Amino acid sequence: VLLQACGGGLVQTGGSLRLSCAASGRTFSSYPTGWFRQAPGKERDFVAAITRYGGITYYSDSVKGRFTISRDNAKNTVYLQMNSLTPDDTAVYYCAADPVYSGRHPNNYRYWGQGTLVTVSS
């Protein structure tokens, strides 16, 4: 499974962005998928995750109520809608997928995209 994240960019505080994670491989639609982010000098943190058919979603406390994860299995794509962005959301955002795991721990995900940079100006 190859993952490609895109949709990052520069946005002002309070703005919105939608990230996409496009995957190759027919089996992606059955893989739980997560979004993580890494700010300069910091560890990679969990942002959100979605189960294979989208029935259950998880969010970190820092993004709950502002970000929404969703998926379109017909398009082999997982999305992260980010609203009310603040400078604290500035980071490289990565999507990750795994045949089984759908939780918060990055080490448990097998497949990773290359990352897309989100910069929120104050």
Stockholm file with secondary structure:
# STOCKHOLM 1.0

chainA/1-122         VLLQACGGGLVQTGGSLRLSCAASGRTFSSYPTGWFRQAPGKERDFVAAITRYGGITYYSDSVKGRFTISRDNAKNTVYLQMNSLTPDDTAVYYCAADPVYSGRHPNNYRYWGQGTLVTVSS
#=GR chainA/1-122 SS CCEEEECCEEEETTCCEEEEEEECSGGGGGSCEEEEEECTTSCEEEEEEECTTSSCEEECTTTTTTEEEEEEGGGTEEEEEECSCCGGGCEEEEEEECSSCCSSCGGGCCEECCCEEEEEEC
#=GC SS_cons         CCEEEECCEEEETTCCEEEEEEECSGGGGGSCEEEEEECTTSCEEEEEEECTTSSCEEECTTTTTTEEEEEEGGGTEEEEEECSCCGGGCEEEEEEECSSCCSSCGGGCCEECCCEEEEEEC
//
